[in-house]
Every structure is written in C-alpha cells, then in structure tokens.
Amino acid sequence: TDNTKGINGTMNALWYLRDIKSKYLNDKEIAQLALKRTSQAFEVINKKFRKDEDLILVSLKSDYNPHHTLEYADQKFRNNKKFVEKAISYHGESLTFANKKFIKDRNLVFKALNNGLFTIDDKFKTYSKDEEFIKKVIYENENYDFYKYIDNKFKKDFDLTKKILKNDYRYFKYFNKKYKDNDEIIFLL
C-alpha cells in the first residue's frame, strides 16, 4: 500500500542517516516527523528522545506499529500506570511492552483487551481460572492460543473444545482426555 511504501521510505532514510551518524538523528523536529510514521524510528534516532514525553505521545499515534512505542520508551513510562493507561487507550497491545506488574491489574488488562490486546501468552497464566477473561479472550477475541493455559475445568467444556478444534487442530494435544477419543472431535480433525 501507499502507506507501507511511505513507512518503508521513512525507515530507509533513517537507516541511512544512522549509518552516517548524522546530526539529523539529534534533531527533535526530524524525530517527530519520523515517529509520526512509525514507532520503529526509535531504533535509529538519538536515544535521548526515548525520555521525551511529547515524542512518546507522537509515537503512540504513529501510522505503523504504535503499540511498540512502550518497547522503546524509557523505563519511567513503562512503569507509570497513568502513562500505560494512556498507551493502552491508543492500542491495547501496548500492555505487552509495559512493566509486567500491570498484567496483574485486571482492570487494566480488560481495558487492553477491549482495545486490541491480542498477544495473550504465558504471562497471563494468572487468568487461567478467570471465566470472564477466558470468555473475552477465546470467545470474543478469538485468541485460541490461550487455550493451552486455561484451567482443566474449562477444558471440559465440549462446545469450547469444538470451537478451538474447528479453528486450529494444533490445540488437540491440550484437550481434556475424554475428548481425545470422542468421535465428534476426531471427525473434526
């Protein structure tokens, strides 16, 4: 797409600037223009800009990978709950780059889920028995990868098992034993 070409062009230009250790990498105005296009500009512009709240906010609104902003942002932003909430309001996936302590904050996690959080992995095992979380992640957001972490009591749900299997057979190995020999389940394979 045209947007991707523009972003690639921006990144290519930044990589060239980095190679020549240009004074332009220290220019806040150029940094701002680059960060409007992609949060990945943080990889090449001067690291001092990772502490600049204005530039962090620009990056959160970038055209490409805004959720990676916290990955590059200074630790003070990743540790600040209000700032993490703001980042999540732009894109829920930002939570994956925030301080891990925020994964235990159920309200924050649900805000992120409601705004695009999709990377639900073993860091979220805390919620393996949380029925509301499981329904949100698996039924609403259709993130089947979390199935392998859910408590066995939920794996006894035959409808859930079928839903998972219809979408990805690889989760068969996580199924409740009684379903591994079930004719209907085997037929779905």
N, C-alpha and C positions, 0 to 999 in steps of 0.2 A: 504494500500500500504506500501511498504518498507519505503518510505519517512515519512509517518504518524507514523509508528512504531518508527522510529528514533527520530522524534519530540516528540512523547509521552514519549519516554525513556529519552530524554533530560529534558523535563518538570518534569517528575517524579523525576529524580535525583536532579533537582533544588529545588523541594518542600522538599525533604528530607534534603538537605543542609540548607534550610531556617529553618526547624524545629530544627535543632541542632545549629542554629546561628553560622554557621561555618565561619572560617576565609576565606574560599574559595569564599564566596559571595563578598568579597572585592578584589578579585584577578582579575585584568583587563584582563589577558590572558584567564581565565576561562569565564569571562563575554563575551568576544569577541567570543569564541567558541560557547557559548550558543546563543548569538544573531545572529550568522550565521544561526542557525537553526530556531529560532522563535523570533519575537519581544516581545512575551509574557514573555521572560526571564526577561524583565524589572520589572515584578511583584515581583521577588524574589531576584534579585541581589541588591547590595547596591545602594541606590537612588542617590548617587553622580555620578553614571555613566550616569544618565539622562541629565547631563550637559556636557558630553564628546562628542564633535562633531564627533570624529573618531568612537566611538561606535554607535552613532546615524546613521552614514552613513553605518556602517556594518549592522545594523538592517534593514535599508531600502532595503538592498539586501538579506534579510533573506529568507529561504526556505518557511516559513509559516507565514502568516499574516503580511507581511512587511508594509502594509498600516496602521497598528496600531501603528507604530513607533511614529508618532507625538502625539498620545494619551498619551504616556509615557514620551515623550521628555520634557525637561524643557521649560517653557513658552517662553524663548528668541528665541527658534527655531520655535515655533508655531506662533510667532509674526513677524518673519523675512521673508519678501516677497521672497527674493532670495532663502532662505532655503526651503520655502514652494514650490516654483517652482521646486527646485531640487527633493523634495519628490514626487511631482506630476509627474515628469519625470519617476520615478520608478513605481508609481501606482497612478492613478487619485483619487482613494478613499481616499488618504491621506488628500485631501482637507477637508473632513468631520471632521478631528481632528485638523485642523489649526484654527487660530483665525477667528471668524465669519466675521470679516470685509472683508476677502478675498472672501467671497461669492458674494460680490457686485462688485468684479473685473471681469467683463465679459470675458476678455481675459484669465485670469487665470482659470475661470470656464470652458471655452471651451477647454483649454489645458487638464484639468482634464477629461472632457467628452471624449476627444479623446484618453485618456489613462486609461480607465477603471472605471471612476466615475459612480457608479450606485445608490448610496443612494441619491435619489432626493426626498426631503420631504418638509415640510412647510418652512424650512429655505430658500428655493429657490423661494418662492412666488413672489419675486421681478421680476422674469422672466415669470410670468403668462400671460403677454401680448406680450412676445417676440417670434415672429413667428419662427425665426431661432432656438432659444433654444428649443421650443416645438417640432419642426420637428426633431431636433437632439435627444432629449430625448425619444420621443414617437415613431417616425417612424424609426429612425436608431438604437437607443439603445434598443428599445422595452421595455422601462420602463413605464409601463402603470399606475403606481401608481401616477405619476404626473398629470394625467388627472383630478383628483379631484380639483386641484389648478388652472387649466388653465382658462383664461377668457371666459366668456359665448360666445363671438363671435366665438371662436374656437370650442366650443361645438356644434355649429350649423352645423359643417362640418359632413355631413351624412357618408361619407367614413371613417372618423376618428372614428365616433361613432360605426360603424360596426366593424372596426378593433379592437377597445377596447373590444367590447362585445364578439367577437369571441375568444378572449384570456382570458377574465375574466368577468363573469357575475356580479360580485360584484360591478362593477362601474356603473351599471344601475341606481342606485339612484342619480348619478351625471349628468345624461343625460339631455339634453335640453327637456323641457316639450313636445314639439311637437313630439319627437321621442319615448316617453314612450307609446304612443298609436299607433305607426306605426306598421303595420302588419309585415313588413320585420324584424324589430327589435324584435318584440315579438316572431316571428318564430325562431330567432337566440337564444333566451333564452332557 
